[in-house]
Amino acid sequence: MEIFNQEFIQDIIRLTWRNPTFMAIAIALVWLIPQLFIRKIMTQKYERRKIEIQKNKIQKLYPKNTTK
């Protein structure tokens, strides 16, 4: 005796994969979740680079004199 008979599997497929609402949500999630991770990584990288540029500009304004 099978746990999942063919009719049950067909009902699940009909209720999920062939359902336009489910597919719209699934596609949106597959599209948006990686975008959120990439955006977070890019923001962190931008902030680090911004601080580095600021430090370089300050260093140019106040250079260290090693020769006296």
GUVO-797960 format. One record per residue: chain; x, z, y of N, C-alpha, C, CB in turn; residue number from 1. Coordinates in steps of 0.1 Angstrom, whole numbers, plus 5000, padded with zeros to 4 digits. Glycine has a CB too. Layout:
<recs>
(rec 'A' (X Z Y) (X Z Y) (X Z Y) (X Z Y) NUM)
...
</recs>
This chain:
<recs>
(rec 'A' (5008 5000 4988) (5000 5000 5000) (5009 5000 5013) (4990 5012 5000) 1)
(rec 'A' (5006 4991 5021) (5014 4989 5033) (5009 4999 5044) (5014 4975 5038) 2)
(rec 'A' (5018 5004 5052) (5015 5013 5063) (5008 5005 5074) (5027 5021 5068) 3)
(rec 'A' (5014 4994 5077) (5009 4985 5088) (5004 4972 5081) (5020 4982 5099) 4)
(rec 'A' (4992 4970 5080) (4987 4957 5074) (4987 4946 5085) (4973 4959 5068) 5)
(rec 'A' (4985 4934 5081) (4987 4922 5089) (4977 4923 5101) (4985 4910 5081) 6)
(rec 'A' (4965 4927 5098) (4954 4928 5108) (4958 4938 5120) (4941 4932 5102) 7)
(rec 'A' (4964 4949 5116) (4968 4959 5126) (4979 4953 5134) (4973 4972 5119) 8)
(rec 'A' (4989 4946 5128) (5000 4940 5136) (4994 4930 5145) (5010 4934 5126) 9)
(rec 'A' (4985 4922 5141) (4979 4912 5150) (4972 4918 5162) (4969 4903 5142) 10)
(rec 'A' (4965 4929 5159) (4958 4937 5170) (4968 4942 5180) (4950 4948 5165) 11)
(rec 'A' (4979 4947 5176) (4990 4952 5185) (4995 4941 5193) (5001 4959 5177) 12)
(rec 'A' (4998 4930 5187) (5004 4918 5194) (4993 4913 5205) (5007 4907 5184) 13)
(rec 'A' (4981 4913 5201) (4971 4908 5210) (4969 4918 5222) (4957 4907 5203) 14)
(rec 'A' (4970 4931 5219) (4968 4941 5230) (4980 4942 5239) (4965 4954 5224) 15)
(rec 'A' (4992 4938 5234) (5004 4940 5243) (5009 4927 5248) (5015 4947 5235) 16)
(rec 'A' (5016 4919 5239) (5023 4907 5243) (5014 4896 5249) (5030 4901 5232) 17)
(rec 'A' (5002 4896 5245) (4993 4885 5250) (4984 4890 5262) (4984 4880 5239) 18)
(rec 'A' (4987 4903 5266) (4979 4909 5277) (4987 4906 5290) (4978 4924 5274) 19)
(rec 'A' (4980 4899 5299) (4987 4895 5312) (4992 4907 5320) (4979 4886 5320) 20)
(rec 'A' (4984 4917 5320) (4987 4929 5328) (5000 4936 5322) (4976 4939 5328) 21)
(rec 'A' (5000 4937 5309) (5012 4943 5302) (5024 4935 5305) (5009 4945 5287) 22)
(rec 'A' (5023 4922 5304) (5034 4913 5306) (5039 4914 5320) (5031 4899 5302) 23)
(rec 'A' (5030 4914 5330) (5034 4915 5344) (5042 4928 5346) (5022 4915 5353) 24)
(rec 'A' (5037 4939 5340) (5044 4952 5342) (5058 4952 5335) (5036 4963 5337) 25)
(rec 'A' (5058 4946 5323) (5071 4945 5315) (5081 4937 5323) (5068 4939 5301) 26)
(rec 'A' (5077 4925 5328) (5086 4917 5335) (5091 4924 5348) (5080 4903 5339) 27)
(rec 'A' (5082 4930 5355) (5086 4937 5367) (5096 4948 5364) (5074 4944 5374) 28)
(rec 'A' (5094 4956 5353) (5103 4966 5350) (5117 4961 5346) (5098 4975 5338) 29)
(rec 'A' (5117 4950 5338) (5130 4944 5334) (5137 4938 5346) (5127 4932 5324) 30)
(rec 'A' (5130 4934 5356) (5135 4929 5368) (5140 4940 5378) (5125 4920 5375) 31)
(rec 'A' (5132 4950 5379) (5135 4960 5390) (5145 4971 5386) (5122 4966 5394) 32)
(rec 'A' (5144 4976 5373) (5153 4987 5369) (5168 4983 5371) (5150 4991 5355) 33)
(rec 'A' (5172 4972 5366) (5187 4969 5368) (5190 4967 5383) (5190 4956 5360) 34)
(rec 'A' (5180 4962 5390) (5182 4960 5405) (5185 4973 5412) (5171 4952 5411) 35)
(rec 'A' (5178 4983 5407) (5180 4997 5413) (5194 5002 5411) (5169 5006 5408) 36)
(rec 'A' (5198 5000 5398) (5212 5005 5395) (5222 4997 5402) (5214 5003 5380) 37)
(rec 'A' (5221 4984 5403) (5230 4976 5410) (5231 4979 5425) (5227 4961 5409) 38)
(rec 'A' (5219 4982 5431) (5218 4985 5445) (5225 4999 5448) (5204 4986 5450) 39)
(rec 'A' (5223 5008 5439) (5230 5021 5440) (5245 5020 5440) (5225 5031 5430) 40)
(rec 'A' (5250 5012 5430) (5264 5010 5429) (5270 5003 5442) (5267 5002 5416) 41)
(rec 'A' (5263 4993 5446) (5267 4985 5458) (5267 4994 5471) (5259 4973 5460) 42)
(rec 'A' (5257 5003 5472) (5257 5012 5483) (5268 5021 5483) (5243 5020 5483) 43)
(rec 'A' (5271 5027 5472) (5283 5036 5471) (5296 5029 5474) (5284 5042 5456) 44)
(rec 'A' (5297 5017 5469) (5309 5009 5472) (5311 5006 5487) (5309 4996 5464) 45)
(rec 'A' (5299 5003 5493) (5299 5000 5507) (5303 5012 5515) (5285 4995 5512) 46)
(rec 'A' (5298 5024 5512) (5301 5036 5519) (5316 5040 5518) (5292 5048 5514) 47)
(rec 'A' (5321 5038 5506) (5335 5041 5504) (5344 5032 5512) (5339 5040 5489) 48)
(rec 'A' (5340 5019 5512) (5348 5009 5520) (5347 5012 5535) (5343 4995 5517) 49)
(rec 'A' (5335 5016 5539) (5333 5019 5553) (5342 5031 5558) (5318 5022 5556) 50)
(rec 'A' (5343 5041 5549) (5351 5052 5553) (5366 5048 5553) (5349 5064 5542) 51)
(rec 'A' (5370 5040 5543) (5384 5035 5543) (5387 5027 5555) (5386 5027 5530) 52)
(rec 'A' (5379 5019 5560) (5381 5011 5572) (5382 5020 5584) (5370 5000 5574) 53)
(rec 'A' (5373 5030 5585) (5373 5040 5596) (5387 5047 5596) (5361 5050 5595) 54)
(rec 'A' (5391 5051 5584) (5404 5058 5584) (5416 5050 5588) (5407 5063 5569) 55)
(rec 'A' (5415 5037 5585) (5426 5028 5589) (5425 5026 5604) (5424 5014 5582) 56)
(rec 'A' (5414 5025 5610) (5413 5023 5624) (5418 5036 5632) (5398 5020 5629) 57)
(rec 'A' (5415 5047 5627) (5420 5060 5633) (5435 5060 5631) (5413 5072 5626) 58)
(rec 'A' (5440 5056 5620) (5454 5056 5618) (5461 5047 5627) (5457 5052 5603) 59)
(rec 'A' (5455 5036 5631) (5461 5027 5641) (5461 5033 5655) (5454 5014 5641) 60)
(rec 'A' (5451 5041 5658) (5451 5047 5671) (5461 5058 5672) (5437 5053 5674) 61)
(rec 'A' (5463 5066 5661) (5472 5077 5662) (5483 5075 5651) (5464 5090 5660) 62)
(rec 'A' (5492 5066 5653) (5503 5064 5643) (5512 5076 5642) (5511 5051 5646) 63)
(rec 'A' (5518 5078 5630) (5527 5089 5628) (5541 5084 5632) (5527 5094 5613) 64)
(rec 'A' (5547 5091 5641) (5561 5088 5645) (5571 5095 5636) (5564 5091 5660) 65)
(rec 'A' (5578 5088 5628) (5588 5094 5619) (5601 5094 5625) (5588 5087 5605) 66)
(rec 'A' (5604 5085 5634) (5617 5084 5641) (5616 5092 5654) (5621 5070 5643) 67)
(rec 'A' (5626 5101 5656) (5626 5108 5669) (5640 5107 5675) (5623 5123 5667) 68)
</recs>
